[in-house]
Amino acid sequence: MQAWRVHRNGEPGEVMSLEETDRPTPGDGQVLVRVTAANVNFPDALLCRGQYQVRPPLPFTPGVEVCGTTEDGRRVLATPALPYGGFAEYVVADEAALLPAPDALDDAEAAALHIGYQTGWFGLHRRANLQAGETLLVHAAAGGVGSAAVQLGKAAGATVIGVVGGPDKAAVARELGCDLVIDRRGEDIVAAVKEATGGRGADVVYDPVGGDAYAKSVKCIAFEGRVLVVGFASGSIPAPALNHALVKNYSIVGLHWGLYNAKDPAAVRASHDELTKLAAEGIVKPLISERVGMAGAAEAVQRVADGTSTGRIVVLPGGAR
C-alpha cells in the first residue's frame, strides 16, 4: 500500500515521504480499516516535529483521525494506532474505539467530525459548562478546531465572538455564524470584547492557541468566567498568574480529549451520538476547505502547521472527490 512516512523529525513538508509499504497487521482487539478520508490536524505537524505528547518510533505515518471501511463493510470513524497513522491506504485501529460514521456526512466531513468536534463538545459542555445566553470567545475561529467550537457554541445558544488573523479568515468566521468577528491583526481584542459585552467580558474562552491569545483572554474574562485551554498552536505555552485568577474570580480549565477514550469511553460514544444528531439536523457541518489526493498530504500538513489554512483539509487516498 501507499503511506506517508516520517524517518526523521522536522517540518512536515521536509520529512514526510510517500512510500510503498506493507499493510499493518491488526493486533488483539484491533481491526484493519481501509481509509477513505484522513483529516489533517495540527497534532500531525507536532508528530512530524517530535513535539507531540505521543512520540511514535521512527519511521511512522502521521494522521490521527480517519473515516474508512472495515473488512466486514462498516463505515466508521477511527483514531489509527500509531505508528500506523491515517495518511495511508490502510490503518489499524482499536475495535472498541470505533465510531459509526454519520449518514448525513460524506467521508471527508465525517472524518472531520471526530476529534475537533469531540474536543469542542467536552470542552464547552463538560468542562466549561457553557450556558445559553452566555458569551463565548473563540480564538482561531476560522480554523479546524475553532470552527467546530463556533458551531457548537451557536447550537448551545451562546453569543459567539470569533478571533481570526486576516480578512479572509474573518469572512469565513462570519459565514460560520459568529455574532462578532475580531481581526487580531488590526483590532484590539480586549477592547472589542469589553465593548461587545457592555464591559462584562466573555463568560467562556475557547483557546487552542496559547501565547498572546491567552494573555488577551484573561484581560477580558467575565466574573466567574472559564478559560478553556485546548492547545498551543502558537508554539508558546503561557504561564498563568494564579493571583490574577484569584482576584478576578475566573477558572482556568484544561482539556485533553484523548483521556476520555481511556477513562470514560461511554462519554465519548454519548458525545458522538449527540454530534451525529446535530449533523443530521444540519445544525453542525464540518467546514471542509479542501479535499486533496494522497500526493498532497505533506503540503497540506505543512499549511496547517503554518496556520495558513481555514477549516479542514482532508486527504482522500483514492483521489480528490
N, C-alpha and C positions, 0 to 999 in steps of 0.2 A: 504494500500500500504506500501511498504518498503521505508524508508527515513533515511538518516544520520542526527542526531540531536545533537545540542550543548546545554548543560544545564548550563555550566559554562565556563568562558573564560580561555584559556590556550593553550598549544601546541596541534595542530590538532590530533596527534596520541594518545593523552591522553584524550581529551574532546569530540571527535566525537564518537557517538554510533549509531549502526544500530538498528532501531526500526520499529515496526508496528504502523502505524498511519493513520488517516483519510485522504482522498484526500482533497486537498484545494478546496475551493469553489470560482469560479470567481466572482468578483465584477463588477460594472458598467464599461463597456469598456474593460473588460478582457476576456480571453479565457483560457480554460483548454488545456494543451499540454501534450501528452504522451512522456516522454523523451526517445530518442533512443541513445543519446550520450551527456555526460556532460564533458566539457573541464575543466581541473584543472588549475587554475590561482593563482598567488601569492596573490591577494586580498582575496582568500578563506582562506589562512593562517592568514592574518591580521584580517579577520572577526572572526576566532576562537579565536584569541588573544585579541579581543576587541580593535584593533588598527586601524581599517579601518575608513574612513571618514563617513561611514554609520554604525550605531550600532543598528542592529535589536533587538527587545526584545527577551529575553531568554524564552523558548528554540527556536532555529531557525535551519534551514537547510542551510548550505553553498552551493556554486555552482552558479557562476554569469553568465554563458552562456551555452546554450544547443542547440542541434538540436533535433527536435521532430516532432510529427504529431498532428495536431488539430483534433477536433471531426468531422470536415467536410472533413478530408482527406488531408489537405495541409501539405507539408513538409516544415518546417520553422526553422529559427534561432530565438532564443528568449533570452532576459535577464530576468530571472524569478523575480517576485515581492517578495522581501524578506518580511517576514521571511521564505517564502517557496522556498528555493533555489533549485539548479539543481541536487544535489545528492539524487535524489528521483525518483520514477517511474512516478510521475505526478507533474507538476508545473502549476501555473497560471502566465500569462504574459499580458501586455497591448497590445491589438489588434493593436493599431496604431504604435507600435514599432516593430512588427513582420517583419522579412525579409525573402524572399523566399530562401530556401536552394539551392545552386548551383548544377545543374545536373551533373557537371563534377567531383564532390567530393562525397565520401561516407559520412556517417553520422559523423564519428569521425573527418574527415578532415573538413567537413562543420562547425562543432561546433567550430573548432579552427580558422576558417577564420574570426570570428566575431570581438571581442574586440581588440585582438592583432594586426590584420591587419588594422582595422579601426584606431587604435591609430597610427600605422605606417604611414598610408595614410595621415591623418590630420596633423600629426607631420611633416613629411618630405615635403609635398606639400603645405599645407595651412599655417602652422606656420613657417617653416624654409625656404620655397621656394627653395628647392633643385633643382639645375640645372644640366643638362647633362654636363659631363666633370669635375664636382666638386669632391672633395674628402669627403667621408662620413666615420666618425669613429663611430663604433657601439660597445658599451660595452655589455657584456654578450651575445655575438653574437651567441652562440650555444643554448641559452635558448628560451623559447616560444616567448617572446616579441622581443628579439634581432634577432632571425631567421627570423621573419616577416620583420623587418627593413632591414636586409641584402638583402632579395629577392626584396623588393620594391625599395631599392636603386639601385640595379643592373638593374631593369626594367626601372628606370629613367635615366640610362646612366651614373651613378656615378661610380667612383673608390671607392671600399668599403674595409675599413680596419676593421677587427674584433678583438676585445679583448676578451680573454677567460681565464679560470683558469684551466690549466692542459692539457696534451697531448691528452686525449680522446676527450675533447671538441674542441681542436684545429683541430682534424681530421674532426669533424662534421662541423665546420665553413668553412673549405676548401671545403667540399662537397657541402655546400650551395652556394658557388661561391665567397667567399671573395677573393679579389685580394692579400691581405696580412693578415696574422693571427699573432697576438702578444699574447704570453702566459705571462700574467701579473705575474705569479709565478717565472719566470726566466728571463724575459726581461724587459728592461726599456721602458715603453710605450712612454714617451715624446721623447726620443732619436730615437726610431724606427719610430715614426710618422714623425718627422722632417727629418730623413734620406730618408724616402719613398717619401716625398713631396718636396725634394730639399730645405728644410729649411722653406718652406712656412707655413706648418701646415694644419690641417683639416678645410675645409670650414664649415662642419656641424658635430656636435657631437650629437649622439643619446644616451642619458644617462638614463636608467631605474634603475641605481644602487645607485647614490649619493655617499656621503662619499669621499673616496680616488679617486674614478673614476672621480668625478667632479674636484677635485683638480688637477689631472693629465691633464684633458681635457683642462683647461684654460691655461695650460703651453704650449700647442701645438695647440692652435686655430689660424687660419689664420686671416689676416686683413679682417675686415668685416665678420668674421665667426659668426655662430649661434650655441649656446649650447642649445640643446633641452632637457629640464628637464621633464622626463616622470614618474619617480618614484624613490623610495628609498629602493631598495631591500636589500641594505647593512645594513639597520636599522639606518643609520646616515644621517641626513638632513644637507647639507652643508650651511654655511653662506657666500654668495658671497661677495667678496670685490669689491664694486662698483667702487672704484678708479682704480682698475685693468681693469675692463671692459671699463672704460673711456680711459685710456692711450693706450690700445691695440685695441680699436675700434671693439669690438665684442658685440653681443647681447645675452642675457640670456632669453630664450623663454620657457614659461610654456605650458603644455598641459594636460588638464583634459577632456578626450574624452566624458565622460558622460554628460557634459554640452551641447554638441551638440544635444543630444536627446531632451533636454528641450528647447534650444534656436534656433536650426536650424535643425529640423528633416529632412527637404528636402535635406540638405547637406549629412546627414547620408545615405539616400537612394541613392543619386548620387554616393557616395563613394562605396557603396555596389555594385551598377551596374558596376562600373569600376573594382572592385575586382573580381566580377563574370566573367567578360570578360577576365581578366588576367588568372583566373583559367581555363577557357575553352580553352585558348590558350596554357596552360601548362607553362606559364611564372612564376606563383606563385603556390606553393603547400605546404600546411602546413606540417611541419615536425612532424609526429606522432611517438614518440619513443616507446610508449607502449599503449596498449589497455587492460584495466583491467575490470574485472567484478565488480558488486556492492560491493562485500565484500572487495575489495582492495582500496576503496576510501580514507579512513583515512590515510593509509600508503602512498598513492600517494600524498596526500596534504602535508604530513609531509616531504616527499622528496623534493617537490617543495619549501617548507619553508626553508629547509636546504641547498638549492642550489646545490643538487647533481644530479638533473635530466638534461636531454637535450631535446630540442624541447618541444613537448606537451605530457602529459599523459592524456588519455581520459578514462572516466568511462562509461562503457556500461551496463546500468541496466538490459538488457536482457541476459547478459553473454558476455564474451570477444569473439570478432569475427573480 
